[in-house]
């Protein structure tokens, strides 16, 4: 490639924007010029499905351990530790998170859980969106848990129920969006929560929440909520989403890759429309965030675990 005719800062912005909007062009951009490679190679790992043995993960680990520290710091923004057997060595997961301070969206499965996750979360200054099973963190120390989640604004809990969830939500200073799911029984029907007033209690206690999002593969109305939503609070939003492993994480990745609309943005629009209406909002079973448009991502490992996440 010839010497640039544009200011370096502008040229860098152009190539980085191209890589961001059209990730499939990154391999071609890498061989354009050395400076272009330095700008665009981190974009290869902007969204990272971390699973040992896959080409993307192994290439990333090599780059992580051979390139200067600024490379991983500029690369990963979305990362999910995919379920696989054997389990991911805790030191490997911790190494990745410690060297990637630019992570904004983090999701993890049973392959990377426990106290080490809490240690890692406290070292992510840009973390805002978190998806995990809270019960898997193995922490009886509430102060430790709160300090690990203090930067999170959007929290998706993979557990179907947690007894002290309101106490935890009240202590998270930046949290504005919280999601949980309706579990399914063996026949595929939604299972009632142990506390039928849980959603109403969360919203009445946590006034700082802007959205309480409940996901379900099938409608719980008529069966569990025959008279409509369990509360008239307009911040309660239901969404059709696959709660199984493959479908759930495929949806997560589709949003990360820009293949589907952000479920939080869709939920916010529903809440805003309710609050700005001329008439008081009347809960209706039909007010849902619809199913995602993107197809499931290929190549997901299907874990043989008692709990899918």
C-alpha positions as CSV (number, residue, x, y, z in Angstrom):
1,X,0.0,0.0,0.0
2,X,1.3,3.4,-0.9
3,X,2.1,6.1,1.7
4,X,-1.1,7.5,3.1
5,X,-2.6,10.7,1.7
6,X,-4.9,11.3,4.7
7,X,-4.0,12.2,8.2
8,X,-3.1,9.0,10.1
9,X,-5.9,9.6,12.7
10,X,-8.5,9.8,9.9
11,X,-7.1,6.9,8.0
12,X,-7.2,4.8,11.2
13,X,-10.8,5.8,11.9
14,X,-11.8,4.8,8.4
15,X,-10.2,1.4,8.5
16,X,-11.5,0.6,12.0
17,X,-15.0,1.7,11.1
18,X,-14.9,-0.6,8.0
19,X,-13.8,-3.5,10.2
20,X,-16.5,-2.8,12.7
21,X,-19.3,-2.5,10.2
22,X,-18.1,-5.4,7.9
23,X,-16.1,-7.9,10.0
24,X,-15.8,-10.3,7.0
25,X,-13.4,-7.8,5.4
26,X,-10.9,-7.9,8.3
27,X,-8.7,-10.8,6.8
28,X,-8.3,-8.7,3.6
29,X,-7.6,-5.5,5.6
30,X,-4.8,-7.3,7.5
31,X,-2.7,-7.7,4.4
32,X,-3.2,-4.2,3.1
33,X,-0.4,-2.6,5.1
34,X,1.4,-3.1,8.4
35,X,-0.3,0.0,10.0
36,X,-3.7,-1.2,8.8
37,X,-3.0,-4.6,10.4
38,X,-2.2,-2.9,13.7
39,X,-5.5,-1.0,13.6
40,X,-7.8,-3.8,12.4
41,X,-6.4,-7.1,13.9
42,X,-7.9,-6.4,17.3
43,X,-11.3,-6.2,15.6
44,X,-11.0,-10.0,14.9
45,X,-11.6,-10.5,18.6
46,X,-14.1,-7.8,19.3
47,X,-16.7,-10.6,19.9
48,X,-15.1,-13.7,21.3
49,X,-16.7,-17.1,21.8
50,X,-14.1,-18.4,24.2
51,X,-13.8,-22.2,24.0
52,X,-10.4,-24.0,24.2
53,X,-9.5,-25.8,21.0
54,X,-11.4,-23.6,18.5
55,X,-9.4,-21.7,15.9
56,X,-10.5,-18.2,17.1
57,X,-9.8,-19.0,20.8
58,X,-6.4,-20.5,20.1
59,X,-5.4,-17.6,17.8
60,X,-6.5,-15.1,20.4
61,X,-4.6,-16.9,23.2
62,X,-1.4,-16.8,21.0
63,X,-1.9,-13.1,20.4
64,X,-2.7,-12.5,24.1
65,X,0.7,-14.0,25.1
66,X,2.9,-12.7,22.3
67,X,1.7,-9.2,21.5
68,X,2.1,-6.0,23.5
69,X,-0.4,-5.3,26.3
70,X,-2.2,-2.7,24.3
71,X,-3.4,-5.3,21.8
72,X,-5.7,-7.3,24.1
73,X,-6.8,-4.0,25.7
74,X,-8.1,-2.8,22.4
75,X,-9.6,-6.1,21.2
76,X,-12.4,-7.8,23.2
77,X,-15.6,-6.0,23.9
78,X,-18.0,-8.9,24.1
79,X,-16.9,-12.3,25.5
80,X,-18.7,-15.4,26.5
81,X,-17.0,-18.4,28.1
82,X,-18.7,-21.2,26.3
83,X,-19.6,-24.5,28.1
84,X,-17.3,-27.3,27.3
85,X,-15.7,-30.4,28.9
86,X,-13.2,-30.5,30.5
87,X,-13.8,-27.3,32.4
88,X,-11.8,-24.2,31.6
89,X,-8.8,-23.9,33.9
90,X,-9.6,-20.9,36.2
91,X,-6.2,-19.4,35.7
92,X,-6.8,-19.2,32.0
93,X,-10.1,-17.5,32.3
94,X,-8.6,-15.1,34.9
95,X,-5.6,-14.3,32.6
96,X,-7.9,-13.4,29.7
97,X,-10.1,-11.1,31.7
98,X,-7.1,-9.4,33.5
99,X,-5.5,-8.6,30.1
100,X,-8.7,-7.4,28.4
101,X,-9.8,-4.3,30.4
102,X,-11.9,-3.1,27.5
103,X,-14.6,-5.8,28.0
104,X,-18.1,-4.2,28.2
105,X,-20.3,-7.3,27.8
106,X,-19.4,-10.5,29.7
107,X,-21.3,-13.8,29.8
108,X,-20.2,-17.0,31.4
109,X,-21.4,-20.6,31.8
110,X,-20.5,-23.4,34.1
111,X,-17.1,-23.7,32.4
112,X,-15.9,-20.6,34.3
113,X,-17.6,-20.0,37.6
114,X,-16.9,-19.6,41.3
115,X,-14.8,-17.1,43.4
116,X,-12.4,-16.5,40.5
117,X,-15.1,-14.9,38.5
118,X,-15.7,-12.3,41.3
119,X,-12.0,-11.6,41.4
120,X,-11.9,-11.1,37.6
121,X,-15.0,-8.8,37.5
122,X,-13.5,-6.3,39.9
123,X,-10.7,-5.8,37.4
124,X,-12.9,-4.9,34.5
125,X,-13.3,-1.1,34.6
126,X,-15.5,-0.9,31.6
127,X,-17.9,-3.8,32.4
128,X,-21.5,-2.7,32.0
129,X,-23.5,-5.8,30.8
130,X,-23.3,-9.1,32.6
131,X,-24.9,-12.5,32.1
132,X,-24.4,-15.3,34.5
133,X,-25.8,-17.6,37.1
134,X,-25.5,-15.8,40.5
135,X,-25.7,-19.0,42.5
136,X,-22.7,-20.4,40.6
137,X,-20.4,-17.7,42.1
138,X,-20.0,-19.7,45.3
139,X,-19.8,-16.6,47.5
140,X,-21.4,-16.2,50.9
141,X,-19.7,-12.8,51.2
142,X,-22.3,-10.2,50.1
143,X,-19.7,-7.4,50.2
144,X,-17.5,-9.3,47.8
145,X,-20.4,-9.9,45.4
146,X,-21.6,-6.3,45.5
147,X,-18.1,-5.0,44.9
148,X,-17.7,-7.3,41.9
149,X,-21.0,-6.0,40.4
150,X,-20.8,-2.4,41.3
151,X,-20.1,-1.2,37.7
152,X,-22.9,-3.3,36.1
153,X,-25.8,-1.5,34.6
154,X,-27.5,-4.4,32.8
155,X,-27.7,-7.7,34.7
156,X,-29.2,-11.0,33.3
157,X,-29.5,-13.7,35.9
158,X,-29.5,-17.2,34.5
159,X,-30.9,-18.6,37.8
160,X,-34.6,-18.9,37.8
161,X,-34.9,-17.8,41.4
162,X,-32.7,-16.4,44.1
163,X,-34.2,-15.8,47.6
164,X,-32.3,-12.7,48.4
165,X,-32.4,-11.1,45.0
166,X,-34.1,-7.9,46.1
167,X,-31.5,-7.3,48.8
168,X,-28.7,-7.7,46.2
169,X,-30.4,-5.4,43.6
170,X,-30.8,-2.6,46.2
171,X,-27.1,-2.6,46.8
172,X,-25.9,-2.3,43.2
173,X,-25.4,1.4,42.7
174,X,-25.5,1.6,38.8
175,X,-28.0,-1.1,38.0
176,X,-30.9,0.1,35.8
177,X,-31.8,-3.1,33.9
178,X,-32.4,-6.5,35.4
179,X,-33.5,-9.7,33.6
180,X,-34.5,-13.2,34.8
181,X,-36.4,-16.1,33.2
182,X,-39.4,-18.3,33.7
183,X,-38.1,-21.8,34.0
184,X,-39.8,-24.6,32.0
185,X,-40.9,-28.0,33.3
186,X,-40.2,-31.3,31.5
187,X,-43.2,-30.7,29.2
188,X,-42.0,-27.3,28.2
189,X,-44.5,-25.3,30.2
190,X,-43.5,-22.3,32.4
191,X,-43.2,-23.1,36.1
192,X,-44.6,-20.7,38.6
193,X,-42.1,-18.8,40.8
194,X,-41.9,-19.9,44.5
195,X,-42.9,-16.3,45.3
196,X,-45.8,-15.2,43.1
197,X,-45.3,-11.6,44.1
198,X,-41.6,-11.5,43.2
199,X,-41.8,-9.3,40.2
200,X,-44.1,-6.8,41.9
201,X,-41.8,-6.8,45.0
202,X,-38.7,-6.2,42.9
203,X,-40.2,-3.2,41.2
204,X,-41.8,-1.7,44.3
205,X,-38.5,-2.0,46.2
206,X,-36.0,-1.2,43.5
207,X,-37.2,2.2,42.2
208,X,-33.9,2.7,40.5
209,X,-34.7,0.0,38.0
210,X,-35.8,1.2,34.6
211,X,-36.6,-2.2,33.1
212,X,-37.4,-5.6,34.7
213,X,-37.2,-8.1,31.8
214,X,-38.7,-11.6,32.1
215,X,-37.8,-14.0,29.3
216,X,-39.8,-17.2,28.5
217,X,-39.9,-19.7,25.7
218,X,-43.6,-20.0,26.0
219,X,-46.2,-17.5,27.3
220,X,-46.9,-17.9,31.0
221,X,-50.2,-16.1,30.6
222,X,-53.6,-17.9,31.0
223,X,-51.8,-20.7,32.9
224,X,-49.8,-18.7,35.5
225,X,-51.2,-15.2,34.9
226,X,-54.8,-15.7,33.8
227,X,-55.6,-12.0,34.5
228,X,-52.7,-10.5,32.7
229,X,-49.3,-9.3,34.0
230,X,-48.7,-9.8,37.7
231,X,-48.2,-6.1,38.3
232,X,-49.4,-2.9,36.6
233,X,-45.9,-1.4,36.9
234,X,-45.0,-0.3,33.3
235,X,-41.4,-1.3,33.8
236,X,-42.2,-5.0,33.7
237,X,-41.6,-6.4,30.2
238,X,-41.9,-10.0,28.9
239,X,-39.9,-11.3,26.0
240,X,-40.0,-14.5,24.0
241,X,-36.5,-16.0,24.2
242,X,-35.2,-19.5,24.1
243,X,-34.1,-20.4,27.6
244,X,-32.1,-23.5,26.4
245,X,-28.4,-23.3,26.2
246,X,-27.9,-23.2,22.4
247,X,-30.8,-20.8,21.7
248,X,-30.0,-18.5,24.6
249,X,-26.3,-18.0,23.8
250,X,-27.0,-17.9,20.0
251,X,-29.3,-14.9,20.8
252,X,-26.6,-13.3,22.9
253,X,-24.1,-13.6,20.1
254,X,-26.5,-12.4,17.5
255,X,-26.9,-9.1,19.4
256,X,-23.1,-8.9,19.8
257,X,-22.5,-9.3,16.1
258,X,-25.3,-6.8,15.2
259,X,-27.4,-9.5,13.6
260,X,-30.4,-8.8,15.9
261,X,-31.7,-5.8,17.8
262,X,-30.6,-5.4,21.4
263,X,-33.3,-6.8,23.6
264,X,-32.7,-4.1,26.2
265,X,-33.4,-1.4,23.6
266,X,-36.6,-3.1,22.6
267,X,-37.7,-3.4,26.2
268,X,-36.9,0.3,26.8
269,X,-39.0,1.3,23.9
270,X,-42.0,-0.6,25.3
271,X,-41.6,1.0,28.8
272,X,-41.2,4.5,27.2
273,X,-44.4,4.0,25.1
274,X,-46.3,3.0,28.2
275,X,-45.1,5.9,30.3
276,X,-45.7,8.5,27.6
277,X,-49.2,7.3,26.7
278,X,-52.2,9.5,27.2
279,X,-54.0,6.7,29.0
280,X,-52.8,4.6,32.0
281,X,-51.1,1.4,30.9
282,X,-53.3,-1.6,31.1
283,X,-51.3,-4.9,31.4
284,X,-51.9,-7.0,28.3
285,X,-50.6,-10.5,27.7
286,X,-49.8,-9.6,24.1
287,X,-47.2,-6.9,25.0
288,X,-44.1,-8.8,24.4
289,X,-40.7,-8.3,22.9
290,X,-41.0,-10.7,20.0
291,X,-38.7,-13.6,19.1
292,X,-35.3,-12.7,17.6
293,X,-34.9,-12.8,13.8
294,X,-31.3,-14.2,13.7
295,X,-30.8,-18.0,13.3
296,X,-28.9,-20.0,16.0
297,X,-25.1,-19.7,15.7
298,X,-23.5,-22.9,14.4
299,X,-21.0,-25.0,16.3
300,X,-22.3,-24.7,19.8
301,X,-21.3,-27.4,22.2
302,X,-24.3,-29.0,23.8
303,X,-23.3,-29.7,27.4
304,X,-24.6,-32.8,29.1
305,X,-25.3,-31.0,32.3
306,X,-28.3,-31.1,34.7
307,X,-28.6,-27.3,34.5
308,X,-28.1,-26.0,31.0
309,X,-26.3,-22.7,31.8
